[in-house]
Every structure is written in C-alpha cells, then in structure tokens.
Amino acid sequence: MNQKNPGPNWVWRVVYPILVYMGIYYLISILASVIGMTASVVELEQAGGGGLDYYTILERTIEWISQYSYEVTTVSNLATLPVVLLFLRSDRRRGGEQYRPYDRVNIGYYVPVLVLGACACLAVNGMMYISGVMSAYSETLEEVSSQLYQGQLLVEMLGIGILSPIVEEMVFRGLCMKRLQNGVGSTASIFLAALFFALYHGNVLQMIYAFILGLIFGYVYERFHSLAAPILAHCGANILSVLGSETNLIDGFFASDTALFVGTAVCCLVMLGCFYLIHYQVNPAPLHREEESSAQDNGR
C-alpha cells in the first residue's frame, strides 16, 4: 500500500476507533455505576438505613462494580462489535483499488499461530516472574485477577477467550495498524499499534504483557494479511490464561524456580520454531496481481 504524508486527518483516523472503543466501555461503566449505586441504596434502606451516608454508598457501589467488572467488559465488547464491523467495511470501500485482499493461507499454518499465542502467554508471564516485575506489582496482579477471573470457566472462555480477542484485534490491528501503514509503513505500524494496545490496558503489568504480545499479533497480521491470524493468536493466549487461572492445568509451570526457568525456556524455543515456520512458509500474494496476470495471459 502506498504511503502518504501523515497529517491531522490521518492521525485522527488512526486514533478515533480506539477512542470509540474506550468511550463505549466508559459509557457502559457509568450505566453500571448508576445501577450499582441504586442497588446499594435499596439494599441499605432495606437493612434499616442506618448506614445511608455518602461514603458507605460509594464503598458499596465500588464493590458492586468490581464484582461485575467482567460483565461490564463483555457488554462493552458486544456493543463495540457492530460499530467496529462498520468501520472495517468503510475502510474497504474507502480503499477501493488500493485495498488489496490477499490469497488465503493454508489452514494448517494457523496451527503455529495458535501455539505461538499460547506459548507467548506462558513465556512472557514466566519472564515477568523471573525478572521480579510480578512481585513488585503483586497488588495489581491480585486486583486484575479478581476482576477478570471470577470462577465461571465457560463464561470466561467465551468472553475473555474469544469475544475480547475478536473485538480488540479488529480495533488495534484491523483498524489502527492498517491505517498506520498508510503513513509510517509496516514495521512502525506494528510497533505503534502494540504501544496503543498496551496503553489501553492501563496498568504496568498489563501494559508490559500487552505490548510484547501486541508485537506478536501485529507480526502475524502482517504475514497472513488476515485478521484471523492475530485473533487466533490472541485467543490462544487468553484461553490459556483463563485455563491457568481457573484450573490446575499449568500449575506445574510455576511449581518451582527450576520449573519456571525450564518452562519459560521451552516456550521461547517453541515460539522461535513457530516464527521460523510462519516467516519462511507464509507469504500470500495479493489477489489483484494474480487477476492481472491471468488477464494478460488471456490477452495473448
């Protein structure tokens, strides 16, 4: 795709899908806060009203929001999905001849993508534990875990494991990264989209994790030229994260310092193998070139 000189309009086109995504989330959060406050007031009144003061209501409302934070995130993702689909459709129409679909990649090459995402989840978490980052921000880790993982495995698998990756990859890779490519090229767009993805997550632990995985998601999107690739990698990471939090599936990975070092090293080696396979085997051609070549052959 031909690069254009970045300008204010280009910057706005890159940023506004993220702002819309955040705006929908905050609107639903405000609505949830109102519902939570109302529920808290009703509950306190039914209990006798003795503790019906501002600070008590505020404390109960915060507890209510924290308890239903997963539901708020899921509802906001569902509300965002049709909006993002409209943005993607608009980009395809806007691109016209410049928007070039690519040939499909053999479905077998999506297996390394799924493995790459799952191994990245373990490897990055392992490196963060080894480096001491997790220990330094242990309170943040507990807060995030309590909000995201609430003991409902099937619901979390659908919401965190599947829905969130679909919406987030549409926003940060399908819209943000794709639009960045017009002004800064492929490499810089992968980095900047990963940076926006990290900043969106809001706390140090999640930002470090999201930035590294965002680079991986951007890379596979660039290689496959299909949103299915980063969505699948993202699903692999999130599903393993859910399973690790709600089951004992990966307890052995964190059982001891030795297990942590060995497990992290093995995951990194598997990731290198996946990168090698993807880099040297996946290279879909733009469809319009094949069509032009066929037309030229038919004209001879």
BAMIBA-198886 format. One record per residue: residue in one letter; x, y, z of N, C-alpha, C in turn. Coordinates in pm, whole numbers, plus 50000, padded with zeros to 5 digits. Atoms other than C-alpha are relative to their C-alpha. Last residue first. Layout:
aXYZXYZXYZ/...
***
This chain:
r498945003350096497974869447445499504990649891/g499964990550108495004885547611501064996849897/n501155002150088494234855247824500045009349879/d499845012650070497744856247969498864997349902/q498954998250101497434893348048500194987249920/a500554991850109494084887848217501025001949890/s500935008650076495514859248423499445007749881/s499195009550075498444881048533499144991049913/e499384992850110496104909248628500824990749912/e501044996950097493974885248834500575007249879/e500325012350069497054871049007498965002449892/r498885003150087498234906249085499754987249922/h500144992150123494794915749213501154997349904/l500865006350099494854886649456499965007749869/p501204991950023497834900049651499184994149885/a499874989950104500194870649720498725008249989/p501094999550098500264851350046500175011649902/n499784987850079503674847050212498935001049892/v501254992450022503614820950488500325012949926/q501015007850072506344794450475498755007949964/y499485005650125509524812850571498964992349918/h499224990450079508274836850836500404994449864/i500874989550054505494814550969500785009149906/l500965006050093507724784051010499155010749933/y499265004850117510564803751166499054994649894/f499594988350077508234822551400500714995749871/c501214994750065506644789751512500335012149914/g500395009350106510054774251580498775004849924/l499034998150109511134805251772499684990849883/m500344987650069507944802951978500945002649883/v501165003250083508684766652061499575012349921/l499525008150112512134777152182498864996349906/c499284991050091510644805052395500534992549878/c501004992050072508134780752546500665009549901/v500655008850098510944756652634498985007749917/a499045002650107512954784452801499384991449890/t499874987750079509944796053003500944997949882/g501244998150075509214760453118500065012349911/v500035010050108512854754453217498765002049913/f498924997350095513114786853416499924990649880/l500304987450066509704782553583501045003349893/a501085002650095510284745853662499675012649920/t499445008150109513604754853822498964997349893/d499164991350082512064783054025500584992449881/s498724996849938509354759554146500785009249909/a499835008049878505734749454079501285003250075/f499604990949893505054777953834500324992750131/f499134989850059504884756753517500575009450107/g498635005050002503494727753719500995010049945/d499404998149868500364747853793501454995550003/i498604995650014499634749453420500655002650135/l499385004650123496384729353402501495003649991/n498615002749963495384734653766500834995649880/t499725014349984492124751253665501464998550044/e501185006949948490534786153679500204984950019/s500554993649881493584808453643498894992050064/g499004999749895495584786653406499485005950129/l499835013649950492514778853199501014999550114/v501225003649927491734815953165500144986150063/s500014992049879495334824353069498784996750087/l499055006349908495404795452823500055007650132/i500595012649955492244808852663500924993050098/n501054997449900493684844052652499364987150054/a499444994149878496954834852482498945001450108/g499115009949939495394811352225500575005050131/c500855010049935492574836052158500854989550071/h500554993449880495134863452087499114990250077/a498884999249905496964840551843499545006050133/l499725013549953493644832051674501145000050101/i501115004049913492604868551651500274986250059/p499844994149866496064877851523498864996450094/a498735003949938495744851951239500215006550138/a500145013049936492034855851154501264996050075/l500264998249858492614892751090499834986850073/s501355004149963494174883250757499845001850150/h500914990350061497244896550581498554996250023/f501165006950056499004864350691499085009449922/r499625011650080502484878850745498804993649929/e499234995650117501454913750856500384988249910/y500954993250089498764900151087500715004349871/v500765010450071501284875451230498955006249908/y499145007450093503664904051310499204989749922/g499764991750118500994926251460500834992849896/f501254999650075499864898551695500165008349873/i500195013150062503464892651803498735000049914/l499005001150107504094929651866499834986849924/g500464991750111500824931352061500964999949883/l500915008150080502014902052273499455007849882/i499255011050060505004922252386499094991449914/f499104994650102502954953952439500754988849929/a500754996850122500094935852615500915005249890/y500495012450062502384919652875499345003049865/i498825007550043504214951752957499584987649922/m499394992750111500954971652961501234992749948/q500725003150124499154945253170500615007249880/l499915014350031501764947153444499354996749867/v498655003850043502114984953435500094985549959/n499105001749886498424993653445501304993649953/g500094991149885496085009253185500884998050121/h500215009049886495254982452930500235006650135/y501425002249977494785008652656499764991850127/l500514988549924498415018852687498534998450033/a499485000649864499504983952579499425011350086/f500615011749937497274982852270500434999150147/f501384995949969498425017852176499264989050075/l499904989949895502035005852201498625005050041/a499725007349874501284974152004500085009750117/a501265006549964499684995751730500164992250130/l500914989949947502795017651734498664994050040/f499524994849872505224988451697498995009750062/i500075011149904503304970551421500375005050140/s501425001749967502775003751239499804988650099/a500384989849900506505011351259498544998250040/t499275002549875507334978751080499585009650109/s500415012149929504604981450814500664998350136/g499495012750046504995017150692499674988550093/v498685003149942504615050750863500584986749955/g499124988749972501745068950694501394996450044/n500064989850105499485044050518501005011250022/q499145004050111500615016150750500025010449889/l498644995249975499055034351045500924997049882/r499984985950036495605028150897501395006250023/k500204999050144496094990450900500075014649954/m498765003650069497574991851249499865001649849/c498884991649962494615011051395501274996849921/l500224985750025491764994751204501255008250027/g500794997950120492324957351165499785014549964/r499315004450119495194955751414499195003449874/f498584996449995494084975851717500804995349879/v499694986049969490304977051669501485003049978/m500644991550101489604944051493500365014650019/e499205001250122492164927151715499395007849884/e498744992749984490464940652027500864999149875/v500234985650003486994929651915501325007750006/i500614996150128487934893951824499875015249992/p499025000050109490334889552116499435004549866/s499034989149983487664901352366501074999949890/l500594987250037484974877852230501015011550008/i500404998850141487014845552228499535014149964/g499265008350092488954838052548499685002149854/i498584996450001487814866952765500754992349892/g499794985549995484084864352690501455004049985/l500704993250109483554828452570500315014949996/m499455005050126486214812252789499365007249881/e498724993350023485184834553080500644995549868/v500304986150031481564822753057501295007649968/l500594999450133482654786353039499735014449957/l499095004250106485034789353335499405001749861/q501015004750094482914809653577500714996249870/g500415013649976485304813153873498924994549910/q500935000849888485614850853884499404986050017/y500255014249980488674856953668499164997950125/l500175007550125488814891753525499544985750022/q501004993850086488234913553832499704991649876/s501315000749935489984891754089498905005949913/s500485014050000492924886053855498614998950061/v500385003450137493364923453791499404985949995/e501184992150035493324931554163499504996349861/e501165005449928495694903154253498725007249962/l500295013250054498174913453983498774993950066/t500674997950129497974949954088499614986849939/e501344995149969498784940054446499205002349873/s500855011149959501714918654327498575004550031/y501364995150020503314947654138498994989150037/a500034985649973506914943354254498595005649989/s499914998149855506474905554272499885014850036/m501235004749940505284903853912499985002450151/v501044990050027508164925353792498694995950067/g500464993849877510714902953963498925010349981/s499414986649987512614894653642499605007050129/i498565001449981511814857453677500665013650024/y499765005649866508094864353725501494999350030/m500394989549906507974887553422500164995350144/m498934990049995509944862353218499695011350098/g498835005849936507474834853307501135009950013/n500275000749856504474856653224501204994450076/v499964986149950506034864552887499705000450149/a498644994950002506814827952818500105014050058/l499185006249895503444814452931501395006350006/c500644997549871501314838352725500874994750113/a499654986349965503764836652434499415003850135/c498645000149946503394798752434500465014150040/a500025006949871499614801752393501385000050065/g500704991849903499884828052118500004993850138/l499194988149972502544808851926499345008750106/v498935004449908500584776351951500865011950042/l500655003149873497544793251794501034995850105/v500454987149946499714808251519499344998150137/p498874993449933501524775151466499625013650060/v499685007549878498084759351397501205006150072/y500584992949886497144786951152500244992650131/y499044990349947499614772750901499425008450113/g499035006549913497384742250852500995009650063/i500505000149863494574764050717500994993650098/n500435013549962496554770850401499674999450147/v498915008549955496804808550357499434986450037/r500165006949873494144826150153501214991350030/d500385013950015495224849749876499924993450138/y498935009550029495414886149967499444985949990/p500105012549926492874914049950501114990549957/r499735012250074494144946949809499854987850090/y500215010149896492634979649927500104986349935/q498805000749916494195004649685499884989250108/e498975007550071491524997849422501264998450084/g500245002050143488805009049659501074991249939/g498765004150065490365018249993499854997949851/r499164988250016487325038050107501284996549924/r500604991750105485045008150050500885012149969/r499925007650124487334985150247499435008149883/d498614999750046487785011350517500164992549867/s499754986750057484005016050547501425001049945/r500684999850130483534978550597500245013449929/l499225008550091486144978950872499395000049860/f498754993050030484435008651042500844992049900/l500334989050092481024991551017501255007849959/l500275006250130482464959851172499645010549895/v498715003050061483904981251451499824993649863/v499404987250038480474995451531501314997749927/p500624995150124478864960851524500585013249951/l499825008750116481474947451773499315005149874/t498994994750091481514976852016500074992349869/a500494987450056478244968352191500975005849897/l501155003250086479314932052238499455012649934/n499485006650120482694943552369498884996649902/s499384989550081481014967952610500594994249872/v501074992250062478734940152737500585010949910/t500645008350103481714917352798498915007749926/t499085001450113483704944252980499354992149887/v499914986850063480764953153205500884999249875/e501244998250077480134916253278500015013349926/y499935008850115483764911753383498785001849910/s499114993950100483584942353606500124991549875/y500565002150133480534928353791500875006249889/q500585013450009482074923254135499524996949859/s498905009650004484284953854098499484985849983/i499384998750133481234974954012501134990049984/w500955005650098479364962154320500625000349861/e500005014549984482354968254549499114993349895/i498715004650053482705003554412500104984850009/t500084998950147478985009454474501284994949935/r500815011150048479244996254831499895000149847/e499255012449977482115019954907499244988049946/l498895000350094480325049554750500784987050012/i500585002750133477095042154941501124998849896/t500475013849998479035039955268499454996049864/y498835008850007480925071855191499614985350001/y499304999350128477795091655106501124989749989/d499244987850018475695080855403500834998849872/l500294993550127472915055255449500705013649993/g498704996450060474485034555727499855007449869/g499114993849902471385033755947501335004349942/g499614986350034469075028355652500955006650097/g500324991049889467354998255811500425014349975/a499315004549880468664969155603499755009350119/q500665012149953466054975855335500624994750128/e501304996049946467405010955306499234988050055/l499784993549871470964997955270498685004350065/e499565010249904469954973454995500195006050139/v501155008549969467974999854806500374989750107/v500934991949921470895024254827498804991750044/s499414998249868473374997854710499075007850093/a500125012749928471164987054418500545001250143/t501415002049968470825023154308499794987450082/m500334990449894474565028454332498544998350043/g499395004449875475224996854135499675009150116/i500745011849954472755006153863500534995250134/v501334995349960474285040753837499174988550053/s499834993049873477775025753832498675005050054/a499865010249896476735000853562500175006450137/l501335006049983475505029753346500034989450111/i500814990049930478805047553405498604994650026/s499534999749862480715015953311499205010050083/i500615011749935478585012352997500434999250146/l501444997649993479515047652897499294988550071/y500264990949888483145040952989498525003550013/y499735006649872483345010052768499665009150118/i501085009649976481635027152476500194993250134/g501214992549967484065056152504498824991050030/m499904995849860487085033152517498745007350043/y499975012249919486095016152191500025003550149/v501375005250003485205049652033499894987750089/l500804991249915488555063952144498544995550005/i499645003249861490365033851997499185008550095/p500595013049964488495037951668500304995950144/y501404999649957489315075551681499364986350022/v500314999749857493095072151693498524998050031/v499325010649926494205061551346499464998850141/r500515012950048491645082451159500634988350073/w501355001749946492525112551376499434986649958/v499865003149857496225108751295498644997450062/w499485013749990495425106950922500134995850146/n501125008850033493255138350943500414985350012/p501005000449892495995157151127498864990449973/g500544986949966498625147750868498984998650110/p500934999249888500845118350778499575014450026/n499454991549895502385120150429499005001350113/k500344986050017501035090750236500645008050112/q500004991749881502415055750200499665014449964/n499204988050009501375034449908499885008350125/m500844988150000500005000050000500885012450000/
***
